[in-house]
Amino acid sequence: MNQLEQLQQFSTIVADTGDIASIRRLKPVDATTNPSLILKAASQPEYEHIIRQGLDSARRQPDARSRLQAAIESIAVGFGVEILQSIPGVVSTEVDARASFDLRATVEQARRVIRRYEQAGIDRDRVLVKIASTWEGIQAARLLEQEGIHCNLTLLFSFAQAQACAEAGVTLISPFVGRILDWYKKSTGQDYTAQQDPGVQSVKRIYDYYKACDYRTVVMAASFRNTGEIVALAGCDKLTISPALLDALAENHAHLDRALSPAAGKLEARQTELTEAGFRWAMNEDAMATEKLAEGIRLFSADLRTLETRIEGMF
């Protein structure tokens, strides 16, 4: 039995890609997308039909800005709909990162995305709306969850973000393991073993806290740099993994032990509920989380603008 097969005994495996061919080959349970992955997939000829359908659905909009917005949302949902034909679980579709500090805009776009899925015959229970873990994003998710729209809070780097998400009742969080490691390696100049990895340690603390407090929010570790990080988090609720690392796990037949277990998460007491001021102060005190959250929003926004420029030229 290879490491991927062993891992599947402990954790739900999610493909971190917009490449539908890879999803069909790897057969994960769920899949996640983001503007960077959609941009990469959109340049491949086999997905031209999704781009064309998105353009066609947007042509009746009254102005250029509305047409572009409608096209981008339609294309993102188009990829999601096609991905769902190849997996038994759920797909995550991201809202515009430029709305990360705008609660109302985030809620409105999330509702539009879900309407598009439902118009395509997809039940909302098979979709997670992906939102950046800013204070505004978390509060938008609180409102959306009350409407039955399930959310995946992404770009999550700190315990404060994780605590606020659980208190808001979000369906799932995506703590970014590899980007935390990147920051610490750059900051300290050190290398880390998988067990010492600051990203791994962050996810372990969040996972144990959620289990100790009986939060139902799912922990889906993301943004891996190597298979050692993945093995060190075997047993996490979900793991979203790139095709390259999924292949590496499938080629390795070394024994793999479960590293995280709900039974172990009974140590840390429930924290006092975070206020907005408390959340912002905790983020202010965490340079890594503040910098990586801002950087992630900028990167997703830049890729979305690149995609918009490409789509704009096709009308």
C-alpha positions in Angstrom: 0.0 0.0 0.0 1.5 3.4 -1.0 1.5 6.5 1.2 -1.5 8.0 -0.6 -3.6 5.0 0.0 -2.5 4.9 3.7 -3.3 8.6 4.0 -6.8 8.1 2.7 -7.5 5.8 5.7 -7.0 8.8 8.0 -7.9 12.0 6.0 -10.2 13.1 3.2 -8.0 13.9 0.2 -8.7 17.0 -1.8 -7.1 18.0 -5.1 -5.6 21.5 -5.1 -6.0 22.2 -8.8 -8.2 23.6 -11.5 -6.9 21.0 -14.0 -9.9 18.7 -14.6 -7.7 16.0 -16.4 -5.6 15.7 -13.2 -8.7 15.4 -11.1 -10.0 12.6 -13.2 -6.7 10.8 -13.0 -6.2 11.2 -9.3 -9.8 10.6 -8.2 -9.8 12.8 -5.0 -13.0 13.2 -2.9 -13.1 17.0 -3.1 -11.4 19.7 -5.1 -10.4 23.3 -4.5 -9.8 26.1 -6.9 -8.6 29.7 -6.7 -7.9 32.5 -9.2 -4.3 31.3 -9.7 -5.4 27.8 -10.6 -8.2 29.0 -12.8 -5.8 31.3 -14.7 -3.5 28.4 -15.3 -6.2 26.0 -16.4 -7.9 28.7 -18.6 -4.8 28.8 -20.8 -5.2 25.2 -21.8 -7.0 24.5 -25.1 -9.1 21.6 -23.6 -10.9 24.1 -21.4 -11.8 26.6 -24.1 -15.4 25.5 -24.1 -15.7 26.7 -20.4 -14.3 30.1 -21.4 -16.7 30.4 -24.3 -19.7 29.5 -22.3 -18.7 32.1 -19.7 -18.4 34.8 -22.4 -21.7 33.8 -24.0 -23.6 34.0 -20.6 -22.2 37.5 -20.0 -23.0 39.2 -23.3 -26.5 40.3 -22.3 -25.1 42.4 -19.3 -25.8 46.1 -19.8 -22.2 47.5 -19.6 -18.6 46.4 -19.9 -17.9 46.1 -16.2 -20.9 44.0 -15.6 -20.1 41.8 -18.6 -16.6 41.2 -17.3 -17.8 40.4 -13.7 -20.4 38.0 -15.0 -17.9 36.3 -17.3 -15.4 35.7 -14.6 -18.0 34.3 -12.2 -19.5 32.1 -14.9 -16.1 30.7 -15.8 -15.2 30.0 -12.2 -18.5 28.2 -11.7 -18.1 26.5 -15.1 -14.8 24.9 -13.9 -16.5 23.9 -10.7 -19.5 22.3 -12.4 -17.2 20.3 -14.7 -15.0 19.3 -11.7 -18.0 18.0 -9.8 -18.7 15.5 -12.6 -15.5 13.8 -11.6 -15.6 13.8 -7.8 -18.1 12.5 -5.2 -17.7 15.5 -2.8 -17.6 19.2 -2.9 -15.7 21.9 -4.8 -14.5 25.3 -3.5 -15.0 28.4 -5.6 -13.3 31.7 -4.5 -14.9 35.1 -4.4 -13.0 38.2 -5.6 -10.0 38.8 -3.3 -10.5 42.5 -3.8 -13.6 42.2 -1.7 -11.7 40.8 1.2 -12.4 43.9 3.4 -15.9 44.5 2.1 -18.5 42.4 4.0 -21.4 43.4 1.8 -19.6 42.8 -1.5 -18.4 39.4 -0.3 -21.9 38.3 0.7 -23.4 39.5 -2.6 -20.9 37.7 -4.8 -21.2 34.5 -2.7 -25.0 34.6 -3.3 -24.4 35.1 -7.1 -22.0 32.2 -7.2 -24.4 29.9 -5.5 -27.3 31.0 -7.8 -25.1 30.1 -10.8 -24.4 26.7 -9.4 -28.1 26.1 -8.7 -29.0 27.3 -12.2 -26.6 24.7 -13.5 -28.3 22.0 -11.5 -25.8 21.7 -8.7 -27.1 21.6 -5.1 -25.5 24.3 -2.8 -24.4 21.5 -0.4 -21.8 20.5 -3.0 -20.2 23.9 -3.1 -17.9 25.8 -0.7 -17.6 29.5 -1.2 -14.0 30.4 -0.6 -13.4 33.7 1.3 -10.2 35.2 2.7 -9.9 35.0 6.5 -10.0 38.8 7.2 -12.4 40.0 9.9 -14.8 41.1 7.3 -14.6 37.8 5.4 -15.2 35.8 8.6 -18.3 38.0 9.4 -19.6 37.6 5.8 -19.2 33.8 6.3 -21.2 34.0 9.5 -24.1 35.5 7.6 -23.8 33.2 4.6 -23.7 30.1 6.8 -27.0 31.2 8.4 -28.5 31.2 4.8 -27.2 27.7 4.2 -24.3 28.8 2.0 -21.3 26.8 3.1 -17.9 28.6 3.3 -14.2 27.7 3.1 -12.1 30.4 4.9 -8.8 30.5 3.1 -5.5 32.4 3.6 -5.5 31.3 7.2 -2.2 31.7 9.0 -3.0 32.3 12.7 -4.8 30.8 15.7 -6.8 34.0 16.0 -8.2 33.5 12.5 -9.0 29.9 13.2 -10.7 30.8 16.5 -12.9 33.5 14.9 -13.9 31.1 12.1 -15.0 28.4 14.5 -17.0 31.0 16.5 -18.6 32.2 13.3 -19.8 28.7 12.5 -18.0 28.4 9.2 -18.0 25.0 7.5 -14.3 24.6 6.8 -11.0 26.4 7.2 -7.8 26.2 5.0 -4.7 26.8 7.2 -1.7 27.4 4.8 1.1 25.2 6.0 3.8 25.9 3.3 3.4 29.7 3.3 4.0 29.8 7.1 7.1 27.7 6.5 8.3 30.1 3.8 8.0 33.1 6.1 9.9 31.4 9.0 12.7 30.1 6.7 13.1 33.6 5.2 12.9 35.3 8.7 15.3 32.9 10.5 17.4 31.5 7.8 16.8 28.0 9.3 15.7 24.8 7.8 13.0 22.8 9.6 12.2 19.1 9.9 8.6 18.1 9.2 7.9 17.8 13.0 9.5 21.2 13.7 7.8 22.9 10.7 6.0 26.0 12.0 3.1 25.5 9.5 2.7 21.9 10.7 2.7 23.0 14.4 0.1 25.7 13.6 -2.3 23.2 12.1 -1.8 20.8 14.9 -2.7 23.4 17.5 -5.8 24.4 15.6 -6.9 20.8 15.0 -6.4 19.9 18.7 -8.3 23.0 19.8 -11.2 22.4 17.6 -11.5 18.8 18.8 -11.1 19.8 22.4 -13.9 22.4 22.1 -16.1 20.2 19.9 -16.2 22.7 17.1 -17.8 21.2 13.9 -15.7 23.4 11.6 -13.5 21.1 9.3 -9.8 21.7 9.3 -8.3 21.3 5.8 -4.6 21.8 5.8 -3.4 23.4 2.5 -0.4 24.9 0.7 2.2 22.1 1.2 5.8 22.4 0.2 6.8 18.7 0.6 5.4 15.3 1.4 7.0 15.4 4.9 4.5 18.2 5.9 1.6 16.0 4.6 2.8 12.9 6.5 3.2 14.9 9.7 -0.5 16.0 9.4 -1.9 12.5 8.6 -5.3 12.4 10.3 -6.2 16.0 9.8 -9.9 16.2 8.7 -9.0 17.1 5.1 -5.7 17.7 3.2 -5.8 19.6 -0.1 -2.7 18.6 -2.1 -1.3 19.5 -5.5 -1.2 16.8 -8.2 2.7 16.7 -8.1 2.6 15.9 -4.3 -0.2 13.4 -4.8 1.9 11.6 -7.3 4.9 11.6 -5.0 2.8 10.1 -2.2 1.5 7.4 -4.6 5.1 6.5 -5.6 6.2 6.1 -1.9 5.5 2.8 -0.2 7.0 3.6 3.2 4.8 3.1 6.3 2.7 6.0 7.4 1.3 6.5 10.9 -1.6 8.6 11.9 -0.3 11.9 13.4 -3.5 13.7 14.4 -6.4 12.2 16.2 -9.6 13.7 17.7 -9.0 11.7 20.9 -5.8 13.7 21.5 -7.4 17.1 21.3 -8.6 17.4 24.9 -6.0 19.7 26.4 -6.6 23.4 25.5 -9.6 25.1 27.2 -12.0 27.2 25.1 -10.8 30.7 24.7 -12.9 33.8 25.4 -14.8 34.7 22.3 -12.9 37.1 20.1 -14.2 40.6 19.5 -13.2 42.6 16.4 -10.7 44.6 18.5 -9.3 41.3 20.0 -9.0 39.8 16.6 -7.3 42.8 15.1 -4.9 43.1 18.0 -4.0 39.4 17.8 -3.2 39.8 14.0 -1.2 42.9 14.8 0.9 40.9 17.2 1.5 38.2 14.6 3.8 39.6 11.9 3.8 36.4 9.9 0.0 36.1 9.7 -0.4 39.8 8.9 2.2 39.7 6.1 1.1 36.4 4.6 -2.6 37.3 4.6 -1.9 40.6 2.8 0.5 39.0 0.4 -2.0 36.2 -0.4 -4.8 38.7 -1.1 -2.5 40.7 -3.4 -1.4 37.6 -5.3 -4.9 36.3 -5.9 -6.0 39.8 -6.9 -3.1 40.1 -9.4 -4.0 36.7 -11.0 -7.6 37.7 -11.2 -6.7 41.0 -12.9 -4.6 39.0 -15.4 -7.5 36.7 -16.1 -9.8 39.7 -16.5 -7.5 41.2 -19.1 -7.4 38.0 -21.0 -11.2 37.6 -20.9 -11.8 41.3 -21.8 -9.9 40.8 -25.0 -12.2 38.0 -26.0 -15.5 39.9 -26.1 
